[in-house]
Each structure stands twice: as structure tokens, then as C-alpha cells.
Amino acid sequence: MGNKEKTQSWFTLGIVWAGAMISIPGLLVGNTLITGMSLSKTLTVALIGYGIIVAIMILQGIQSTDLGKTTVQVASQVFGKKGSRTILSIILTIACLGWFGIQANVCGAALANLLAELDIAMPVPVASLISGLVMVVSAMYGIKVLRVLSYVAVPLLVVLCVYGLIQAINGETVQLISSYRPEQKMGFMDGLAVTMGSFALGAVIAGDYSQFSGKRSDVWKAAIFGIIPAGVLMISVGAVLTLAYQTNDVTAVFLNIATPFIGGVVLILAAWKTNMVNAISGGFALINVFNVSKEKEKWAVGVAGLIGTVLAVIGILDYFTPVMSILSAMVPPVAGVMIASYWVMNKGDKRSWKETEGVNRLGVYSWLVGSVIACTPVILSLFPGLPQVSNQPLLGIVISFVLYIAGYRLTASKTVLLEENQ
């Protein structure tokens, strides 16, 4: 049963995962999708995207439930102890810094709009800088602040979203939604990349939360009932409110619900809550990447937050689609390699699992090749002069999965040949 005490019901785990979905990123995904596709297509993409995420979560989460270990520990077979820590930490750092920048940017835009209501002019980059710095300092000094913010921000966000929906849904809005045709066109695969990118990291590190579950069925119940309803709800709210208030700016949407002051404050609190987690996780990941001593933990959190703040000042929110596409390209191949190792090579039997010292090159190279190939269309899209390739968010995970199995079988047959020849 592993070395952890199994004390977590599937419902508790489901609530934790649902809570992670009820945040600004879900609204941003809905807001982004609806500007490029119809509402029915947006909801279809959301369902398929989160369906794929849930499948990855189940296969990843069960490994940790079986072994009673965190994701980094489970991955130490396929990437090696050092490789696992480094790769997952690099990905965690990139994801946390990107998200910190996006949320601080949302917060800055909300603050600038709020001040504009009071006839105080403040440029969004300056407001983003102030927001980011406040978030960094609070993350460096306060897990207690985070707890209070979580208890206040999440219910407020839910109440405001529901209120906004009730307020927005009337005959005129329903007519507007049914006749809506987007001016820009977003491809199905691009939409899928945005949806998957928004929670790809959560899917890969699902084991960090499921390691305390008692049985495998707890993981799939929690993933299906925790992720899909909450995720699709947030995307729907983001999409419908964007149409109802006829703006593709998520901060402007919120300022239209209730009063600008209430909408702005709720948006700022919700972004602040999530960003404290991003700064703390990003700081811990930096410690692992650069082998920093534990005493400097607070400063690592500060550095992570400052890098995220710089991204906010630059205006990373304008690049939301490419950032999500990069995350959907880089992160799932980690699961591709781990799923190949545990479910195909080990046949899902925890007794076959064992830690590898140092770096397991086969695992690292399989992940790297899958990631690079999947990232290529996204990188090319940033340079319009170069030849363009359509986005394939699932390509990386498939390539890494296949490469690992092929490489494993090849090295295994070579070993057999060597032993026979000796």
C-alpha cells in the first residue's frame, strides 16, 4: 500500500481538484476560446480538453496511490532520481512563473480600471508592477495570508460568477449567444491546446494529491467529478459573460458585474490567492533546479515572484494563447514517459517499480524529443515570416510514449544479446 497513511476519501480529493479549477485561468480560457469559436464549439473543446486531462490525471494519480509516493519520487524510475527532480522542477518553474505573470497582469488591469473609475490614471504596466510586488512580499511572508485569502476569494469568485450569469442571461443575451459568429477563427487543435495547457501541470503532478488515497477507484472518481464539472463551468462562465458584456477583456467583464468596485476587488483577491501559490511553488522549484540551500527558501520565492512580475509588466496576458500552447506541448510528454514506464513496461504492477539513481537518459531524451517537436508549431507561430505548422497538442505525449517503449525494448534486447555472447 505504500509508505503513506491512506486517509483521503475520493470526495475530499475531488473537492481539492475542483477548487483548483475554480479560478481566473478557467475564466481566461473561456474568454480566449469564445473570441475564436462559437459557444457550442467552445463547450465541445472544453469537454474534450478536460476529458484528456482527466485521463492523464487518472493514469498519473494511480501510480502515486499504488506506491504512496509524490510525483517526483514516482518519476525517479523513469527519469532517474536527479533527472526526475530537475525535469519536473524546470517545468514547474516555467509554469509557475508564466501563471504568476498572467495573474499579476490580470490584477494590474483590474487595479488600473478600478482607479480609472475614481478618475486616477495609472498605466496597466505600472499597476501590474505594484500588484506583482505586493503578491511577492505576501508570498515571502505568509502562508497564513494565503489561507485567509483562499477562504475569502474562492466563495466570492463563485458568488460573483453566478450573479453575473443570472444578471446576464435574459432574452436579449440568449438571442445574442445563439446568433454569435466570431470575427477571428480559432482552430479546434489550438482551442484544445489552450484548454489542456491551462491544467496540464495539474494533471502531471496529480500524484502529489492522490498519494494519500486508499484505492485506485478514488482517483478516477475524484478526477472525473472534480475536474470536468468545475472546469467546464468556469469556461462556460468566462465565455457567456464575454458575450453578454461584449468585451474580450476579462477584467472589463468583471467590472461590469455588480459594481466596478466589487468586481475589481473580487478579481484582485482571486488573482492574489492563486499567485501566492505560484510564487511559493515556483520558489521551491527554483531551489531544486539550482540546488539552493533550504535557508534561502524565502529569497527563492521572492526571485520567482519578481521574474513573474517582470513578465506581467511586459504584458504576458497578450500572449495567453502561445503560453498555454507551450505548456500543453512541454508538460504532457512527462506523463507520456511515466505512463509508458508504469503501465506498459511494469504492467501497472507496483512491485516492478524501482528507483534509478542519477539520470535515466532514455526517459530524459524521450521527454525532450516529444517536447521539442510539440513546441515547434508554437515557436514558429511567434514569427509570422517563417513557415507555419498547425498546433498538435497531443503530439508530444504520443511521441514520448512511443520513444520510451521503443528505446526500452531496444536496450533490453541489446542487453540480452551481450549476455548471450559472453
GUVEXDREN-726174 format. One line per 8 residues: their letters; for each residue x, y, z negated of N, C-alpha, C, CB. Coordinates in steps of 0.05 Angstrom, whole numbers. Last residue first. Glycine has a CB too. Layout:
// GUVEXDREN-726174
a	X:Y:Z:X:Y:Z:X:Y:Z:X:Y:Z; ...
//
This chain:
// GUVEXDREN-726174
qneellvt	571:-269:484:593:-271:465:598:-300:457:588:-255:440; 528:-270:517:554:-270:530:577:-274:510:558:-245:546; 486:-264:481:488:-289:496:516:-293:509:466:-290:518; 493:-211:464:496:-233:444:500:-260:458:470:-235:426; 484:-183:511:510:-182:498:515:-205:479:513:-155:483; 429:-196:519:449:-204:539:477:-204:527:449:-185:563; 407:-170:474:404:-199:477:425:-210:496:375:-207:487; 419:-117:486:430:-129:462:429:-159:464:414:-120:437
ksatlryg	388:-110:532:417:-108:534:431:-121:510:426:-78:535; 337:-114:511:346:-135:529:376:-135:533:332:-133:557; 337:-67:479:333:-93:466:343:-116:484:303:-98:459; 342:-28:517:364:-31:498:361:-58:484:363:-8:477; 292:-37:544:318:-38:558:341:-43:539:322:-12:574; 255:-27:504:256:-54:517:282:-58:531:232:-57:537; 266:27:494:268:8:473:271:-20:484:242:9:454; 254:51:544:281:53:532:286:32:511:286:80:520
aiylvfsi	199:41:547:217:31:568:246:30:557:216:48:593; 181:68:501:176:39:504:196:27:524:146:34:513; 198:121:513:207:107:488:204:77:491:191:117:464; 171:132:561:201:132:560:211:117:536:212:161:559; 117:132:544:127:112:564:157:110:562:118:120:593; 117:175:508:106:149:500:119:127:518:75:148:502; 134:218:540:149:210:517:142:182:507:145:230:494; 92:219:579:120:214:587:136:204:563:132:240:599
vigllpqn	47:231:545:48:206:561:77:199:569:30:209:587; 61:281:525:56:259:506:58:232:521:28:262:491; 65:312:573:88:308:555:85:284:537:91:333:538; 12:312:595:35:300:610:58:293:590:45:319:631; -29:340:574:-25:312:564:0:299:576:-49:296:570; -30:390:599:-23:389:570:-18:360:560:-45:400:554; -9:415:653:-19:388:647:-13:382:617:-6:366:666; -19:469:697:-14:461:670:-25:433:665:-26:481:650
svqplgpf	10:470:763:-13:471:745:-7:458:718:-38:458:758; 64:513:780:54:485:778:31:486:758:77:466:768; 91:561:827:74:554:804:65:525:804:50:572:803; 155:589:842:133:571:849:117:562:825:144:546:865; 163:658:817:172:630:820:149:613:829:183:620:793; 139:707:808:154:704:833:162:675:838:179:721:832; 116:706:756:99:703:779:114:698:805:81:727:782; 135:677:701:149:691:723:134:687:749:179:679:725
lslivptc	102:648:669:111:674:659:126:690:680:128:671:634; 96:600:695:74:619:696:81:647:686:50:608:680; 143:573:681:141:583:708:119:604:710:135:560:728; 128:558:628:151:576:632:149:589:660:178:561:629; 86:523:641:81:546:624:103:567:628:80:539:594; 110:481:670:89:498:683:84:524:667:63:483:685; 149:462:629:157:474:654:135:492:667:166:453:674; 131:432:586:133:462:583:139:476:609:156:468:563
aivsgvlw	133:380:603:107:391:598:108:422:596:95:379:573; 189:373:607:172:371:631:145:384:627:169:341:639; 203:381:553:214:399:574:196:398:599:243:391:580; 175:338:527:170:367:520:179:385:543:185:374:494; 199:292:550:169:297:552:163:326:547:155:280:531; 252:300:534:245:299:563:216:305:567:253:271:575; 247:299:477:258:322:491:250:323:520:288:322:488; 228:247:465:212:271:458:221:295:475:215:277:428
syvglrnv	271:217:485:244:212:495:226:236:490:231:187:482; 313:236:453:313:241:481:285:237:494:333:223:495; 296:216:401:300:245:406:299:252:436:328:254:394; 293:160:409:270:176:401:272:205:408:264:172:371; 347:150:422:326:142:441:300:158:435:320:112:438; 377:166:378:378:182:403:355:175:422:405:176:417; 366:177:314:359:156:333:356:169:361:332:140:325; 413:198:268:396:206:290:391:182:308:409:230:306
getekwsr	415:174:201:425:193:221:405:201:242:449:182:235; 382:110:196:400:131:186:408:150:208:426:119:173; 315:93:198:340:93:213:357:115:202:335:96:244; 270:52:159:283:77:164:308:74:181:289:91:138; 221:8:188:244:13:170:257:39:179:263:-11:172; 163:-32:196:174:-5:195:199:-5:178:153:15:185; 140:-80:192:161:-78:213:174:-51:212:148:-82:241; 101:-74:155:124:-89:146:147:-87:167:117:-119:142
kdgknmvw	59:-49:180:76:-32:164:102:-47:155:61:-22:139; 41:-57:245:46:-72:221:67:-57:204:57:-101:228; 31:-39:296:14:-28:274:18:-43:248:-14:-29:282; 71:-60:329:43:-72:330:26:-63:306:45:-102:331; 119:-37:335:114:-50:309:87:-63:307:117:-29:287; 112:-20:389:135:-36:382:130:-51:355:160:-19:379; 59:5:384:66:-14:406:89:-32:397:74:1:432; 54:35:337:31:19:347:38:-1:368:10:38:357
ysaimvga	105:57:326:90:44:305:69:25:316:77:65:287; 126:76:377:142:60:358:125:44:339:161:78:342; 84:104:400:96:82:415:111:64:396:116:93:436; 75:143:360:54:124:366:65:99:381:31:137:383; 123:172:364:116:159:338:95:137:343:106:179:318; 120:192:416:142:174:409:135:158:383:168:191:404; 73:223:413:76:202:434:97:182:426:83:215:460; 84:259:373:64:238:367:67:215:388:35:249:367
vppvmasl	118:290:403:128:278:377:110:255:370:128:300:354; 85:309:445:105:288:450:118:275:425:126:299:468; 53:352:418:43:324:421:64:303:429:22:324:442; 90:399:422:84:385:397:73:356:401:63:401:381; 98:422:473:121:413:456:114:394:434:134:437:445; 48:433:495:68:418:511:89:406:493:80:436:532; 20:463:459:7:438:468:26:421:485:-19:445:484; 56:506:454:51:488:431:39:462:440:34:502:410
ismvptfy	49:528:505:76:518:497:73:498:474:95:541:490; -4:543:502:4:523:522:31:511:515:5:535:550; -3:582:463:-18:557:458:-9:535:477:-48:563:460; 28:620:493:38:609:467:24:583:460:34:630:444; -5:631:538:21:617:541:32:606:515:41:636:553; -51:654:508:-53:630:525:-26:616:530:-66:638:552; -29:700:481:-41:678:466:-42:652:483:-69:686:457; -3:747:492:7:723:505:-4:698:492:38:722:503
dligival	-24:786:462:-29:788:491:-20:763:505:-14:813:502; -2:774:412:-31:768:417:-38:769:447:-49:787:401; 47:797:410:46:769:418:17:760:424:57:751:395; 70:850:405:43:845:416:40:817:426:38:864:439; 113:867:377:117:865:406:89:861:420:136:841:413; 92:860:326:98:888:335:100:888:366:123:899:322; 93:804:323:67:819:322:70:847:333:57:820:292; 147:793:324:130:783:346:103:798:347:125:752:342
vtgilgav	160:816:275:172:827:299:155:819:323:202:818:303; 133:780:241:125:808:242:135:822:267:135:823:217; 163:733:248:135:734:257:125:762:259:118:719:237; 210:751:223:211:744:252:182:744:263:224:715:256; 189:758:171:199:781:186:201:775:216:227:789:175; 176:705:156:155:725:159:164:750:175:146:734:131; 227:682:155:206:671:173:185:692:178:194:645:161; 250:714:114:261:715:141:240:705:162:287:698:143
gvawkeke	218:698:70:219:726:79:229:729:107:237:742:60; 231:644:66:203:652:71:202:680:82:186:649:45; 284:651:53:278:637:78:249:644:86:281:606:75; 279:674:3:290:690:25:285:678:52:320:694:21; 259:631:-27:244:656:-25:253:673:-1:246:672:-51; 302:594:-23:275:588:-11:259:614:-6:260:570:-30; 351:591:-43:346:613:-24:319:611:-11:368:614:-3; 354:546:-72:353:571:-87:345:595:-69:380:577:-101
ksvnfvni	361:505:-36:334:509:-46:331:536:-61:327:487:-66; 405:523:19:400:513:-8:372:521:-18:422:522:-27; 394:503:88:397:525:67:391:513:40:378:549:74; 396:477:139:407:465:114:413:486:92:433:450:121; 368:496:181:395:507:176:408:497:151:393:538:175; 321:465:179:336:467:204:365:476:199:322:488:223; 304:469:125:311:443:136:329:446:161:287:427:143; 293:524:123:312:512:104:322:486:114:298:508:76
lafggsia	253:529:161:279:541:166:301:530:148:277:572:162; 211:504:133:222:491:158:249:502:165:202:496:181; 202:540:93:211:513:86:224:499:110:188:496:75; 184:583:125:208:586:108:220:559:101:201:601:83; 137:562:147:159:570:165:185:572:150:152:596:179; 107:556:100:114:532:116:138:538:134:90:522:133; 103:612:86:115:592:67:124:567:82:94:585:46; 79:634:132:105:644:123:119:624:105:102:671:108
nvmntkwa	31:605:136:50:604:158:78:613:149:41:623:180; 7:619:87:14:591:91:35:589:114:-11:574:99; -1:673:98:16:666:75:25:637:78:0:670:48; -36:671:141:-8:678:146:10:673:122:-6:707:153; -85:658:119:-72:638:137:-42:645:140:-85:637:164; -94:706:90:-94:680:77:-79:659:93:-123:670:73; -94:745:131:-74:746:109:-71:719:96:-82:767:88; -139:732:160:-113:730:173:-91:729:152:-108:754:192
alilvvgg	-178:742:121:-176:715:132:-149:711:145:-198:710:153; -171:797:110:-167:777:88:-163:749:100:-192:777:70; -182:819:161:-156:823:149:-151:802:127:-154:852:137; -236:804:167:-216:795:186:-188:797:175:-219:812:212; -259:831:124:-260:802:125:-239:791:144:-289:793:134; -248:885:139:-237:874:114:-237:844:114:-253:885:90; -279:890:187:-249:894:187:-236:881:162:-243:923:188; -332:881:169:-319:864:190:-289:865:189:-329:871:218
ifptainl	-337:925:133:-340:897:124:-326:878:143:-370:889:121; -328:969:168:-311:965:144:-312:936:135:-321:984:121; -366:965:209:-338:963:216:-320:957:191:-328:988:230; -420:923:184:-408:949:188:-378:946:196:-410:967:162; -444:870:222:-450:886:197:-439:914:201:-436:872:172; -399:868:276:-417:853:258:-420:869:233:-405:824:252; -362:900:301:-390:903:309:-410:888:291:-394:894:338; -315:882:283:-322:909:274:-351:915:282:-304:930:286
fvatvdnt	-311:833:311:-316:834:282:-325:861:271:-291:825:267; -301:851:363:-325:835:357:-332:837:328:-319:805:365; -251:875:356:-274:892:363:-301:878:357:-273:901:393; -221:830:348:-223:849:326:-247:868:331:-197:866:323; -223:803:397:-236:790:374:-239:810:351:-219:766:365; -242:827:458:-223:833:436:-236:823:410:-217:864:435; -276:826:499:-259:802:496:-237:807:475:-247:794:522; -344:844:491:-316:852:489:-299:827:486:-312:872:466
qyaltlva	-401:837:483:-389:845:509:-361:857:506:-408:864:523; -427:816:441:-417:844:437:-402:854:462:-399:845:413; -441:767:464:-462:784:452:-453:813:450:-470:773:425; -391:745:479:-411:751:500:-432:771:489:-426:726:509; -367:740:429:-353:754:450:-373:763:472:-330:737:463; -403:706:404:-401:734:395:-386:751:415:-385:735:368; -394:659:433:-421:672:434:-419:701:425:-441:657:415; -339:647:422:-349:651:449:-375:667:450:-353:624:463
gvsimlvg	-337:642:366:-319:661:380:-329:667:408:-291:649:382; -376:602:359:-380:628:347:-363:649:362:-373:628:317; -350:559:387:-377:569:395:-382:597:385:-399:551:385; -304:553:356:-302:561:384:-328:572:394:-293:536:401; -328:537:308:-313:562:309:-309:572:337:-285:558:295; -354:489:324:-370:511:313:-354:538:315:-376:506:283; -311:457:338:-330:465:359:-347:489:350:-348:441:368; -288:452:286:-273:463:309:-291:474:331:-254:442:321
apiigfia	-328:427:256:-317:453:247:-303:467:271:-298:450:224; -337:378:285:-359:397:280:-348:425:273:-377:388:257; -281:356:288:-297:363:312:-320:383:305:-309:337:323; -257:351:235:-246:368:255:-266:376:277:-223:354:269; -288:318:201:-276:343:191:-269:361:213:-252:336:174; -306:273:228:-326:291:215:-315:317:204:-340:276:193; -257:253:248:-280:257:266:-299:277:253:-295:230:271; -223:252:203:-215:266:227:-239:273:244:-194:250:243
akwvdsrk	-251:220:166:-244:248:159:-237:264:183:-220:248:139; -254:171:194:-278:185:186:-273:214:180:-290:172:160; -200:159:201:-216:165:225:-242:179:217:-222:139:240; -183:154:147:-170:173:165:-188:179:188:-143:162:175; -213:113:123:-215:141:112:-205:161:132:-200:142:86; -196:67:149:-222:79:157:-226:107:147:-245:61:148; -149:54:120:-147:65:147:-173:79:156:-141:44:167; -151:75:51:-153:55:73:-154:69:100:-178:37:69
gsfqsydg	-137:116:14:-136:88:6:-136:68:29:-158:82:-12; -93:173:22:-119:159:28:-115:129:22:-128:163:57; -47:200:19:-60:193:-6:-86:179:-3:-65:219:-23; -32:213:71:-16:193:57:-28:184:30:12:205:51; -60:252:97:-73:226:95:-57:206:79:-79:215:123; -26:297:97:-51:298:82:-64:271:78:-71:317:96; 15:281:128:22:296:103:-3:297:85:32:324:110; -8:261:175:0:242:153:7:256:127:24:227:163
aivaglaf	-13:303:210:-37:293:196:-30:276:172:-56:278:215; 24:327:243:31:324:214:7:316:197:42:351:203; -3:325:292:22:311:289:29:306:259:45:326:303; -48:359:282:-52:331:290:-26:314:284:-60:328:319; -25:408:271:-41:395:251:-45:366:256:-68:409:249; -3:419:322:15:414:299:0:400:276:26:441:289; -50:427:352:-32:404:359:-14:398:335:-15:411:383; -88:466:350:-86:448:327:-67:424:332:-114:438:319
sgmtvalg	-81:498:395:-89:511:370:-88:493:346:-118:521:373; -69:464:437:-47:479:425:-55:491:398:-38:501:443; -121:448:452:-103:429:439:-80:443:425:-91:409:459; -140:497:475:-155:483:453:-136:464:438:-179:467:465; -102:507:515:-107:527:494:-120:514:470:-125:550:505; -106:460:546:-80:467:534:-84:487:511:-61:478:555; -159:465:565:-152:442:548:-126:448:532:-149:416:565; -152:509:597:-170:511:574:-164:489:554:-200:508:584
dmfgmkqe	-119:487:636:-109:510:619:-126:513:594:-110:536:636; -153:449:657:-129:440:643:-117:462:626:-108:430:663; -193:481:681:-201:462:659:-176:455:643:-214:437:671; -173:551:692:-175:523:699:-181:505:675:-150:513:713; -210:609:691:-190:593:677:-195:564:684:-192:598:646; -221:668:727:-226:639:726:-203:626:711:-229:627:755; -254:729:709:-229:714:714:-236:685:713:-206:722:694; -308:738:701:-295:751:723:-269:737:730:-289:781:715
pryssilq	-359:687:687:-334:701:681:-321:714:705:-314:682:668; -426:698:682:-406:686:700:-380:701:695:-415:688:730; -487:689:648:-459:698:647:-441:683:667:-448:694:619; -539:676:641:-532:687:667:-502:694:669:-549:711:674; -540:658:588:-548:639:610:-540:649:637:-578:634:609; -525:704:560:-508:680:559:-515:661:582:-513:665:532; -568:739:572:-540:747:579:-522:722:580:-529:767:558; -610:711:547:-611:717:576:-583:723:587:-630:741:582
vtegniaq	-592:715:495:-596:688:507:-596:691:538:-622:675:497; -595:770:488:-569:756:487:-571:729:501:-559:753:458; -650:780:491:-632:793:510:-605:778:511:-628:823:501; -671:750:447:-678:744:475:-659:755:496:-706:755:480; -613:740:404:-641:749:409:-647:744:438:-645:779:401; -561:731:366:-579:714:382:-607:726:382:-580:685:371; -535:767:331:-530:768:360:-551:753:377:-503:758:366; -551:754:280:-556:781:289:-554:783:320:-535:800:277
ilgyvclv	-533:702:277:-561:707:274:-569:734:285:-569:706:244; -477:712:284:-492:695:303:-522:701:302:-487:665:298; -465:743:239:-461:754:266:-477:739:287:-431:753:273; -476:706:199:-492:731:200:-490:743:228:-482:751:179; -436:669:211:-464:660:212:-482:685:215:-472:644:187; -391:702:202:-395:689:228:-424:681:231:-377:664:231; -397:716:148:-398:737:168:-403:725:196:-371:752:168; -393:665:123:-418:681:120:-420:702:142:-418:695:92
vllpvavy	-340:651:138:-363:634:146:-389:651:145:-366:610:127; -311:692:113:-309:689:142:-333:673:152:-283:675:149; -324:684:59:-331:709:72:-331:706:102:-312:731:63; -301:632:50:-330:636:49:-339:662:63:-339:636:20; -245:648:60:-258:628:76:-289:631:74:-250:600:67; -231:690:22:-231:695:51:-247:674:66:-203:695:61; -233:670:-32:-249:693:-24:-253:694:7:-236:719:-33; -200:626:-35:-227:624:-47:-245:646:-37:-226:624:-77
slvrlvki	-154:647:-12:-168:625:1:-197:623:-9:-153:598:-5; -139:687:-49:-146:695:-21:-162:673:-8:-121:701:-5; -125:654:-92:-147:674:-95:-157:681:-67:-138:699:-110; -81:626:-70:-105:612:-80:-129:630:-81:-99:600:-108; -46:668:-58:-56:651:-36:-82:637:-45:-35:630:-27; -32:686:-108:-47:704:-90:-60:688:-68:-27:726:-77; -4:642:-125:-28:649:-139:-45:667:-121:-22:663:-166; 41:643:-94:23:620:-89:-4:627:-102:34:593:-100
gymasvvm	78:698:-80:53:690:-92:37:666:-82:36:711:-91; 124:721:-60:120:722:-89:94:709:-99:120:750:-98; 126:715:-6:150:710:-21:145:708:-51:170:733:-16; 74:730:9:82:702:12:107:695:-4:87:695:42; 77:785:0:58:769:-17:65:739:-15:29:774:-7; 115:799:38:121:803:10:103:786:-8:118:833:2; 87:785:86:113:773:79:119:775:49:136:786:95; 42:818:84:39:789:84:65:775:75:30:778:111
vlgsilsa	67:868:89:50:862:65:47:832:62:22:876:67; 89:861:140:107:865:117:92:859:91:118:894:116; 43:857:173:63:835:172:80:837:147:81:835:196; 20:907:166:5:883:159:25:860:154:-15:875:181; 60:941:188:52:944:159:39:918:150:33:968:156; 61:921:241:85:921:225:78:922:195:104:944:232; 9:932:257:18:904:256:43:901:239:23:893:285; 10:988:256:-8:974:238:-1:944:235:-38:976:248
vpvpmaid	47:994:298:54:1004:270:36:990:250:50:1036:269; 19:972:342:45:961:333:53:969:305:66:969:353; -29:1006:343:-31:978:335:-3:966:327:-43:961:358; -22:1073:315:-18:1054:337:-18:1025:326:9:1059:351; -73:1108:283:-49:1092:278:-45:1072:301:-50:1077:250; -111:1162:262:-99:1148:286:-74:1134:277:-93:1168:309; -169:1166:227:-139:1165:223:-128:1149:247:-131:1152:195; -225:1166:226:-211:1188:240:-181:1189:234:-223:1214:234
leallnal	-245:1120:207:-242:1142:187:-227:1166:199:-226:1131:162; -241:1089:251:-268:1095:241:-267:1118:221:-282:1070:229; -186:1081:252:-198:1099:272:-226:1107:265:-198:1084:300; -181:1044:212:-171:1071:206:-183:1091:226:-140:1072:207; -201:1000:240:-214:1008:215:-206:1037:208:-205:990:192; -164:995:281:-192:1001:287:-207:1012:263:-206:976:298; -118:982:251:-118:1006:268:-147:1014:275:-102:1001:294; -136:933:227:-129:956:210:-130:982:226:-100:952:198
aagcvnaq	-142:901:272:-165:906:255:-160:931:238:-171:882:237; -89:901:291:-110:912:308:-135:919:292:-118:892:331; -65:875:248:-57:902:255:-78:916:272:-31:902:270; -90:825:250:-93:841:227:-87:870:232:-75:830:204; -70:807:299:-99:809:295:-105:829:272:-112:781:290; -15:807:284:-25:824:306:-55:829:305:-17:811:333; -15:768:247:-8:795:238:-16:815:259:23:796:233; -29:725:280:-48:733:259:-41:761:249:-48:714:235
igfwglca	16:722:315:-12:725:326:-30:736:304:-23:698:336; 58:714:278:58:737:296:30:743:306:76:734:319; 43:665:257:46:688:239:44:714:255:74:687:223; 46:632:302:20:637:289:21:662:271:11:613:274; 102:634:311:83:642:331:56:650:320:79:620:352; 120:612:263:128:639:270:109:651:291:157:640:280; 97:560:265:91:579:243:97:608:250:105:571:217; 121:539:312:92:541:310:85:562:288:79:514:303
itliisli	176:541:300:166:555:323:136:560:321:172:538:349; 177:508:253:186:536:252:174:552:275:217:537:253; 158:460:272:143:473:251:151:503:250:147:460:223; 200:447:306:173:451:317:156:467:298:160:424:323; 242:443:269:244:462:291:216:468:302:262:451:314; 223:401:237:227:428:225:229:449:247:252:428:208; 222:358:271:197:367:260:199:395:248:186:348:239; 278:356:282:259:360:303:232:371:292:253:334:318
trsgkkgf	302:348:229:309:371:246:287:376:267:335:365:260; 278:301:209:277:326:193:281:350:212:297:326:170; 292:265:250:264:270:243:261:297:229:254:247:225; 348:265:248:334:274:273:305:281:267:335:252:294; 359:243:198:367:270:204:352:282:228:398:271:210; 334:191:204:328:209:181:335:238:187:345:200:157; 306:177:269:328:176:250:322:196:228:355:182:264; 261:175:300:280:197:305:305:195:289:266:224:300
vqsavqvt	236:128:281:237:133:310:257:155:317:210:140:320; 240:130:225:247:105:240:253:112:269:224:84:239; 224:179:209:252:173:206:260:146:218:260:173:176; 170:188:209:184:192:235:214:185:233:182:221:243; 158:181:156:149:161:175:165:163:201:119:163:181; 180:229:136:191:203:127:183:181:146:180:197:99; 148:268:162:177:268:166:190:241:158:190:291:149; 97:254:141:103:251:170:133:250:175:91:275:185
tkgldtsq	104:216:78:98:240:94:105:235:124:113:265:83; 75:151:60:97:170:64:88:194:81:120:156:79; 46:104:57:46:122:34:69:142:36:49:107:8; 38:70:99:64:70:86:66:87:61:85:80:106; -16:76:114:-5:49:111:20:50:93:2:38:138; -18:132:117:-36:118:98:-25:90:92:-65:116:110; 17:142:159:24:152:132:6:139:110:20:182:130; -11:117:200:17:109:194:24:118:166:37:122:215
igqlimia	-58:146:202:-59:118:192:-31:109:185:-72:99:213; -43:195:227:-51:194:199:-50:166:187:-79:205:195; -34:181:281:-12:192:264:-18:188:234:-8:222:270; -84:163:298:-60:145:301:-37:155:284:-52:144:331; -115:208:283:-121:182:272:-96:164:274:-145:169:287; -92:249:314:-92:251:284:-96:224:272:-114:270:275; -103:233:366:-75:234:357:-74:234:327:-61:260:368; -159:237:364:-147:211:370:-118:211:361:-149:205:400
viigygil	-164:293:354:-173:273:333:-161:246:338:-204:271:333; -145:313:403:-131:320:378:-138:299:356:-138:349:368; -186:294:436:-158:284:440:-142:289:414:-145:299:464; -228:324:415:-230:295:415:-202:283:418:-248:285:439; -213:376:425:-212:367:397:-215:336:395:-234:381:381; -220:373:482:-194:381:469:-192:371:441:-191:411:470; -274:359:487:-254:341:497:-227:347:484:-251:344:528; -299:404:461:-304:377:453:-282:358:462:-331:368:464
avtltksl	-278:447:492:-273:446:462:-277:417:452:-293:465:448; -297:436:543:-268:436:538:-262:433:508:-256:462:550; -352:443:531:-342:417:541:-312:414:536:-348:413:571; -354:497:517:-361:477:496:-351:449:505:-391:476:491; -339:519:567:-323:525:542:-328:503:521:-331:553:531; -381:502:599:-354:492:604:-336:496:580:-342:506:629; -422:532:576:-424:503:576:-397:490:581:-444:493:598; -404:585:585:-407:575:557:-408:544:557:-432:586:544
smgtiltn	-353:589:637:-380:591:627:-382:579:599:-400:578:646; -287:621:630:-305:599:639:-333:603:626:-294:572:631; -255:662:612:-247:650:637:-266:627:647:-220:639:635; -273:681:565:-266:702:584:-259:689:612:-242:719:574; -279:635:535:-303:647:547:-297:669:567:-322:657:525; -226:625:516:-239:607:536:-262:621:550:-249:581:522; -217:667:479:-200:664:503:-214:647:525:-173:650:495; -258:658:441:-255:684:454:-239:682:480:-242:704:435
gvllgpis	-243:607:424:-269:612:436:-269:637:452:-291:613:414; -192:620:402:-194:600:424:-221:604:439:-192:571:413; -207:656:361:-190:665:384:-191:646:408:-160:668:374; -234:621:327:-249:643:340:-233:654:364:-254:666:320; -190:590:312:-213:577:325:-230:598:340:-231:563:305; -156:628:285:-148:615:310:-171:603:326:-128:594:304; -185:644:237:-184:662:260:-176:647:286:-165:685:255; -220:584:212:-201:606:210:-201:622:236:-172:595:204
imagawvi	-232:525:199:-249:550:195:-230:573:191:-269:546:172; -195:485:200:-207:494:226:-222:520:223:-226:472:237; -184:476:148:-162:486:165:-173:496:192:-141:463:170; -232:455:130:-223:482:120:-201:494:138:-213:479:92; -229:405:154:-250:424:163:-242:453:155:-278:417:152; -188:383:123:-184:387:152:-204:407:163:-186:361:167; -213:382:73:-187:396:76:-183:403:105:-163:378:65; -257:350:84:-262:378:76:-236:394:79:-271:379:46
gltfwsqt	-232:301:95:-248:314:116:-252:344:110:-275:300:119; -212:289:44:-193:294:66:-207:309:89:-181:267:77; -261:281:17:-242:301:8:-223:309:30:-226:292:-17; -280:237:47:-295:263:47:-277:286:38:-320:261:27; -247:196:36:-247:206:64:-261:233:65:-262:186:83; -212:208:-26:-234:197:-11:-233:209:18:-262:202:-24; -151:193:-56:-165:212:-40:-187:199:-24:-146:227:-21; -112:166:-83:-133:177:-99:-152:194:-83:-121:194:-121
kekngm	-62:124:-89:-83:129:-69:-108:140:-83:-90:104:-53; 3:142:-102:-22:135:-114:-44:143:-95:-26:148:-142; 54:115:-59:39:138:-70:13:128:-82:33:160:-48; 81:77:-32:91:84:-58:77:108:-70:121:89:-57; 43:23:0:60:47:0:66:55:-29:46:70:14; 16:-24:0:0:0:0:17:25:0:-18:0:-24
//
